[in-house]
Every structure is written in C-alpha cells, then in structure tokens.
Amino acid sequence: MTSETGPRLSGVAGVVLTIRFLTELALLGGLALAGTQLGSGVTLAIVDAVLLPLVAAAIWGLFIAPRGRRRLPEPARFLVEFALFAATGVVLALAGWLIAGVVLAVAGIGVAALTRAVAKDG
C-alpha cells in the first residue's frame, strides 16, 4: 500500500529537482547564518536569523512553489527566484561569508535556470 501523490521522479529531471530542493534548503540556511551575523546584540541576531528565512520561505511558498496560492507565471517566477538567491548571496557577503554567498547565488540561479530547461514545471 503506497500513498503516492504524484509521478515518480526519475532520470535527469529527478536529479535536477533534488538538487533544486537542496539549493532551496541552502538558501534558508544561508539566510539564517547571515542573520546571526548581521544583528547587533543577541536578541536582534536571533530575530534576524528567524525572520530572514521565514520571509524567504513565505515568498517561495506563495509565488514559486508548485502548489503556491499565487504561483507566478514564467518568467516572473524565475525573476523572483533569481532575486531571492542574489539577495541571499549579498546578505551572506555582507555578513563576511563572501565565497559562500557567491557560490550559493551562482549555484541557486544556475539550478533555477536548469530546472526550467529540464523539468519544465519544476
């Protein structure tokens, strides 16, 4: 007895979508890490570390996610995703994690573009 809700992911599309999910998690983790570094004082650092990923997750869930309530059409959806990864890269760089910010931004944007080419409705 299985409870599958959709088609199985296999082949290149499955790999790309798995990597995309990992970049999404890295985006949230990067924002949390940057939040801990940007706040002046423990309380503000904790608030930043919680709010930055929470806002990004809300934007992603509403406008980018396949089941989002207000999912944007392409290319607007790609532009929002691009902006989230670019902003995360900038915030990480400002927090002193320049290499991590550049790598995350480039990887996230690259995987977002690859998703559109390989997994059409990803």
N, CA, C and O of each residue as an XYZ file, in Angstrom:
488
protein
N       0.841     -1.173      0.000
C       0.000      0.000      0.000
C       0.891      1.242      0.000
O       1.719      1.419      0.893
N       0.717      2.085     -0.991
C       1.516      3.305     -1.078
C       0.597      4.513     -1.054
O      -0.603      4.416     -1.311
N       1.190      5.645     -0.741
C       0.413      6.886     -0.712
C       1.059      7.920     -1.612
O       1.285      9.055     -1.194
N       1.354      7.544     -2.827
C       1.985      8.462     -3.767
C       0.994      9.523     -4.189
O      -0.169      9.231     -4.469
N       1.468     10.763     -4.233
C       0.605     11.874     -4.607
C       0.905     12.415     -5.989
O       0.179     13.277     -6.484
N       1.937     11.938     -6.608
C       2.299     12.454     -7.918
C       3.187     11.467     -8.635
O       3.454     10.373     -8.138
N       3.643     11.863     -9.810
C       4.506     10.961    -10.580
C       5.864     10.804     -9.908
O       6.338     11.712     -9.226
N       6.482      9.650    -10.107
C       7.818      9.417     -9.582
C       8.824     10.231    -10.385
O       8.717     10.374    -11.603
N       9.790     10.749     -9.670
C      10.849     11.487    -10.335
C      11.969     10.529    -10.667
O      12.449      9.792     -9.806
N      12.376     10.545    -11.899
C      13.477      9.671    -12.292
C      14.316     10.357    -13.358
O      13.914     11.364    -13.941
N      15.466      9.800    -13.594
C      16.335     10.329    -14.633
C      16.893     11.692    -14.290
O      17.022     12.056    -13.121
N      17.216     12.428    -15.316
C      17.835     13.743    -15.167
C      16.898     14.720    -14.444
O      17.348     15.490    -13.595
N      15.614     14.696    -14.769
C      14.667     15.609    -14.128
C      14.626     15.374    -12.625
O      14.582     16.330    -11.851
N      14.639     14.128    -12.210
C      14.632     13.812    -10.785
C      15.875     14.318    -10.080
O      15.793     14.847     -8.971
N      17.021     14.161    -10.716
C      18.279     14.638    -10.137
C      18.267     16.157    -10.035
O      18.654     16.714     -9.008
N      17.830     16.825    -11.087
C      17.801     18.294    -11.086
C      16.852     18.813    -10.012
O      17.185     19.762     -9.301
N      15.680     18.209     -9.886
C      14.728     18.658     -8.874
C      15.222     18.381     -7.454
O      14.926     19.143     -6.534
N      15.967     17.304     -7.275
C      16.559     17.023     -5.964
C      17.617     18.070     -5.630
O      17.672     18.568     -4.505
N      18.449     18.400     -6.604
C      19.467     19.437     -6.387
C      18.795     20.784     -6.147
O      19.271     21.578     -5.335
N      17.712     21.043     -6.833
C      16.984     22.294     -6.615
C      16.495     22.373     -5.179
O      16.614     23.416     -4.534
N      15.944     21.270     -4.674
C      15.479     21.252     -3.286
C      16.634     21.533     -2.327
O      16.465     22.260     -1.348
N      17.793     20.966     -2.601
C      18.955     21.202     -1.747
C      19.403     22.662     -1.802
O      19.827     23.215     -0.787
N      19.313     23.291     -2.971
C      19.667     24.717     -3.051
C      18.649     25.575     -2.301
O      19.006     26.606     -1.730
N      17.383     25.153     -2.300
C      16.370     25.870     -1.522
C      16.697     25.804     -0.032
O      16.595     26.804      0.679
N      17.091     24.620      0.433
C      17.475     24.473      1.840
C      18.717     25.305      2.154
O      18.810     25.910      3.222
N      19.668     25.332      1.225
C      20.878     26.136      1.417
C      20.532     27.622      1.482
O      21.142     28.368      2.248
N      19.562     28.052      0.689
C      19.119     29.442      0.725
C      18.616     29.799      2.120
O      19.000     30.824      2.683
N      17.760     28.953      2.671
C      17.217     29.212      4.011
C      18.309     29.164      5.070
O      18.339     29.999      5.975
N      19.206     28.188      4.960
C      20.317     28.100      5.901
C      21.258     29.289      5.800
O      21.735     29.799      6.813
N      21.522     29.727      4.577
C      22.378     30.890      4.376
C      21.781     32.151      4.976
O      22.493     32.968      5.560
N      20.484     32.306      4.831
C      19.824     33.473      5.427
C      19.860     33.414      6.951
O      20.052     34.435      7.612
N      19.676     32.225      7.502
C      19.737     32.079      8.957
C      21.150     32.390      9.463
O      21.318     33.086     10.464
N      22.155     31.871      8.767
C      23.540     32.140      9.147
C      23.849     33.625      9.058
O      24.434     34.195      9.979
N      23.464     34.247      7.970
C      23.709     35.683      7.812
C      22.979     36.480      8.884
O      23.505     37.467      9.397
N      21.774     36.053      9.218
C      21.007     36.744     10.254
C      21.720     36.745     11.592
O      21.652     37.727     12.331
N      22.402     35.657     11.911
C      23.120     35.612     13.191
C      24.295     36.576     13.207
O      24.708     37.035     14.273
N      24.835     36.887     12.042
C      25.998     37.761     11.960
C      25.633     39.234     11.816
O      26.424     40.105     12.178
N      24.444     39.520     11.292
C      24.081     40.904     10.992
C      23.496     41.648     12.188
O      23.624     42.870     12.276
N      22.874     40.947     13.083
C      22.245     41.611     14.218
C      23.271     42.102     15.221
O      24.241     41.407     15.523
N      23.052     43.313     15.738
C      23.943     43.824     16.783
C      23.287     43.494     18.121
O      22.298     44.114     18.513
N      23.837     42.538     18.791
C      23.255     42.050     20.028
C      22.596     40.703     19.801
O      22.183     40.371     18.690
N      22.507     39.949     20.854
C      21.992     38.588     20.763
C      20.533     38.567     20.331
O      20.156     37.765     19.477
N      19.722     39.420     20.898
C      18.292     39.408     20.586
C      18.045     39.726     19.117
O      17.279     39.028     18.453
N      18.676     40.757     18.612
C      18.485     41.130     17.211
C      19.053     40.067     16.271
O      18.490     39.824     15.204
N      20.152     39.438     16.654
C      20.724     38.371     15.833
C      19.755     37.191     15.736
O      19.594     36.606     14.665
N      19.119     36.847     16.836
C      18.149     35.747     16.827
C      16.941     36.116     15.986
O      16.454     35.297     15.205
N      16.457     37.329     16.134
C      15.303     37.787     15.346
C      15.641     37.755     13.859
O      14.841     37.278     13.053
N      16.817     38.258     13.489
C      17.240     38.234     12.082
C      17.380     36.812     11.566
O      16.975     36.516     10.442
N      17.952     35.930     12.380
C      18.174     34.544     11.971
C      16.861     33.794     11.764
O      16.820     32.810     11.026
N      15.808     34.243     12.399
C      14.496     33.607     12.228
C      13.704     34.298     11.116
O      13.104     33.630     10.274
N      13.700     35.618     11.111
C      12.863     36.358     10.164
C      13.346     36.280      8.716
O      12.529     36.150      7.804
N      14.638     36.355      8.492
C      15.124     36.321      7.109
C      14.695     35.045      6.386
O      14.122     35.136      5.301
N      14.953     33.847      6.949
C      14.492     32.643      6.247
C      12.977     32.515      6.214
O      12.423     31.961      5.264
N      12.305     33.017      7.231
C      10.845     32.940      7.264
C      10.225     33.765      6.132
O       9.284     33.313      5.479
N      10.740     34.950      5.905
C      10.238     35.791      4.814
C      10.540     35.137      3.459
O       9.684     35.112      2.574
N      11.747     34.612      3.304
C      12.108     33.942      2.043
C      11.214     32.727      1.803
O      10.761     32.504      0.680
N      10.959     31.940      2.851
C      10.101     30.757      2.709
C       8.669     31.152      2.357
O       8.009     30.467      1.576
N       8.195     32.244      2.928
C       6.843     32.715      2.606
C       6.755     33.157      1.147
O       5.791     32.828      0.455
N       7.743     33.890      0.685
C       7.766     34.329     -0.717
C       7.827     33.116     -1.637
O       7.103     33.041     -2.630
N       8.699     32.166     -1.298
C       8.846     30.962     -2.110
C       7.528     30.184     -2.135
O       7.069     29.761     -3.196
N       6.940     30.004     -0.983
C       5.708     29.234     -0.888
C       4.542     29.855     -1.627
O       3.713     29.140     -2.189
N       4.466     31.163     -1.634
C       3.365     31.842     -2.320
C       3.555     31.941     -3.822
O       2.623     31.692     -4.587
N       4.758     32.305     -4.247
C       4.953     32.693     -5.641
C       5.741     31.713     -6.511
O       5.655     31.784     -7.737
N       6.509     30.797     -5.903
C       7.372     29.918     -6.685
C       6.965     28.452     -6.584
O       7.019     27.727     -7.578
N       6.566     28.015     -5.420
C       6.263     26.597     -5.183
C       5.176     26.086     -6.129
O       4.249     26.822     -6.467
N       5.289     24.821     -6.558
C       4.300     24.260     -7.484
C       2.854     24.350     -6.988
O       1.928     24.476     -7.788
N       2.670     24.288     -5.694
C       1.317     24.390     -5.141
C       1.048     25.742     -4.481
O       0.142     25.867     -3.658
N       1.833     26.747     -4.843
C       1.675     28.070     -4.264
C       0.322     28.687     -4.614
O      -0.189     28.505     -5.719
N      -0.242     29.406     -3.672
C      -1.559     30.019     -3.874
C      -1.565     31.051     -4.989
O      -2.539     31.176     -5.731
N      -0.488     31.776     -5.096
C      -0.385     32.826     -6.117
C       0.834     32.581     -7.000
O       1.609     33.499     -7.266
N       1.001     31.338     -7.451
C       2.170     30.984     -8.245
C       2.245     31.860     -9.490
O       1.291     31.977    -10.259
N       3.394     32.460     -9.655
C       3.601     33.362    -10.783
C       3.859     32.583    -12.064
O       4.381     31.469    -12.023
N       3.498     33.164    -13.198
C       3.862     32.540    -14.481
C       5.331     32.836    -14.781
O       5.932     33.733    -14.190
N       5.889     32.069    -15.702
C       7.253     32.360    -16.171
C       7.187     33.583    -17.068
O       6.178     33.721    -17.759
N       8.121     34.450    -17.126
C       9.417     34.450    -16.467
C       9.418     35.139    -15.102
O      10.461     35.210    -14.452
N       8.272     35.644    -14.661
C       8.221     36.339    -13.371
C       8.659     35.432    -12.232
O       9.344     35.878    -11.312
N       8.269     34.162    -12.285
C       8.644     33.216    -11.240
C      10.165     33.056    -11.194
O      10.758     33.019    -10.116
N      10.787     32.960    -12.361
C      12.251     32.847    -12.402
C      12.905     34.108    -11.845
O      13.911     34.021    -11.141
N      12.352     35.267    -12.149
C      12.936     36.518    -11.663
C      12.858     36.629    -10.147
O      13.789     37.132     -9.518
N      11.764     36.168     -9.553
C      11.650     36.179     -8.094
C      12.659     35.213     -7.484
O      13.314     35.532     -6.491
N      12.779     34.039     -8.078
C      13.756     33.059     -7.598
C      15.183     33.617     -7.739
O      16.000     33.481     -6.829
N      15.466     34.235     -8.871
C      16.759     34.875     -9.110
C      17.031     35.915     -8.025
O      18.126     35.959     -7.463
N      16.038     36.748     -7.733
C      16.199     37.806     -6.734
C      16.462     37.224     -5.341
O      17.289     37.752     -4.597
N      15.772     36.150     -4.988
C      15.982     35.542     -3.674
C      17.415     35.005     -3.536
O      18.069     35.236     -2.520
N      17.895     34.297     -4.548
C      19.253     33.765     -4.471
C      20.290     34.885     -4.506
O      21.285     34.827     -3.784
N      20.069     35.896     -5.332
C      21.005     37.023     -5.401
C      21.031     37.782     -4.070
O      22.103     38.130     -3.576
N      19.864     38.036     -3.495
C      19.796     38.741     -2.212
C      20.471     37.936     -1.108
O      21.151     38.499     -0.250
N      20.286     36.637     -1.130
C      20.940     35.788     -0.132
C      22.451     35.854     -0.293
O      23.175     35.915      0.701
N      22.932     35.842     -1.520
C      24.364     35.980     -1.761
C      24.900     37.299     -1.235
O      25.973     37.340     -0.632
N      24.160     38.373     -1.459
C      24.586     39.695     -0.979
C      24.586     39.737      0.544
O      25.531     40.242      1.150
N      23.538     39.214      1.162
C      23.448     39.224      2.624
C      24.571     38.396      3.238
O      25.160     38.797      4.241
N      24.871     37.245      2.643
C      25.990     36.441      3.136
C      27.312     37.190      2.980
O      28.156     37.148      3.875
N      27.496     37.867      1.865
C      28.730     38.642      1.657
C      28.843     39.756      2.693
O      29.924     39.997      3.230
N      27.741     40.431      2.972
C      27.747     41.496      3.979
C      28.055     40.961      5.368
O      28.619     41.666      6.205
N      27.680     39.712      5.605
C      27.934     39.097      6.908
C      29.346     38.534      7.012
O      29.715     37.971      8.043
N      30.147     38.682      5.943
C      31.516     38.215      5.986
C      31.729     36.848      5.352
O      32.821     36.290      5.467
N      30.750     36.309      4.705
C      30.820     34.995      4.057
C      30.785     35.177      2.540
O      29.895     34.654      1.869
N      31.748     35.914      2.007
C      31.753     36.285      0.596
C      31.744     35.071     -0.333
O      30.911     34.993     -1.237
N      32.650     34.133     -0.125
C      32.738     32.965     -1.011
C      31.448     32.152     -0.935
O      30.916     31.739     -1.965
N      30.951     31.924      0.257
C      29.703     31.167      0.418
C      28.550     31.885     -0.276
O      27.710     31.243     -0.906
N      28.506     33.208     -0.164
C      27.454     33.980     -0.815
C      27.496     33.879     -2.320
O      26.464     33.709     -2.969
N      28.702     33.983     -2.880
C      28.854     33.885     -4.338
C      28.490     32.486     -4.818
O      27.762     32.328     -5.798
N      28.996     31.474     -4.125
C      28.719     30.087     -4.524
C      27.226     29.797     -4.441
O      26.662     29.200     -5.358
N      26.584     30.209     -3.364
C      25.149     29.954     -3.207
C      24.340     30.683     -4.276
O      23.423     30.106     -4.860
N      24.669     31.926     -4.530
C      23.923     32.687     -5.535
C      24.093     32.076     -6.927
O      23.112     31.888     -7.646
N      25.318     31.770     -7.302
C      25.576     31.209     -8.634
C      24.942     29.829     -8.775
O      24.311     29.532     -9.790
N      25.109     28.986     -7.753
C      24.529     27.635     -7.816
C      22.999     27.700     -7.840
O      22.363     27.007     -8.635
N      22.414     28.515     -6.986
C      20.959     28.613     -6.936
C      20.359     29.130     -8.230
O      19.363     28.592     -8.714
N      20.955     30.166     -8.790
C      20.456     30.733    -10.040
C      20.681     29.755    -11.190
O      19.824     29.603    -12.060
N      21.827     29.100    -11.188
C      22.113     28.111    -12.232
C      21.145     26.942    -12.192
O      20.655     26.502    -13.232
N      20.869     26.440    -11.007
C      19.935     25.325    -10.872
C      18.518     25.780    -11.222
O      17.749     25.007    -11.793
N      18.167     27.010    -10.893
C      16.843     27.529    -11.266
C      16.689     27.552    -12.781
O      15.644     27.175    -13.311
N      17.729     27.994    -13.473
C      17.683     28.005    -14.938
C      17.654     26.591    -15.501
O      16.910     26.311    -16.440
N      18.451     25.706    -14.939
C      18.482     24.317    -15.384
C      17.137     23.636    -15.159
O      16.714     22.813    -15.972
N      16.476     23.967    -14.083
C      15.161     23.400    -13.796
C      14.179     23.746    -14.906
O      13.386     22.904    -15.326
N      14.234     24.967    -15.371
C      13.325     25.371    -16.446
C      13.610     24.627    -17.737
O      12.699     24.398    -18.533
N      14.855     24.249    -17.957
C      15.216     23.543    -19.182
C      14.899     22.056    -19.116
O      14.520     21.452    -20.120
N      15.054     21.462    -17.924
C      14.935     20.006    -17.800
C      13.586     19.567    -17.243
O      12.944     18.674    -17.795
N      13.163     20.185    -16.167
C      11.904     19.807    -15.505
C      10.938     20.974    -15.692
O      10.823     21.839    -14.823
N      10.269     20.992    -16.790
C       9.504     22.153    -17.267
C       8.642     22.845    -16.208
O       8.622     24.075    -16.167
N       7.936     22.115    -15.360
C       7.050     22.768    -14.396
C       7.574     22.654    -12.982
O       6.794     22.616    -12.031
N       8.894     22.599    -12.832
C       9.516     22.436    -11.511
C       9.388     23.605    -10.704
O       9.859     23.625     -9.567
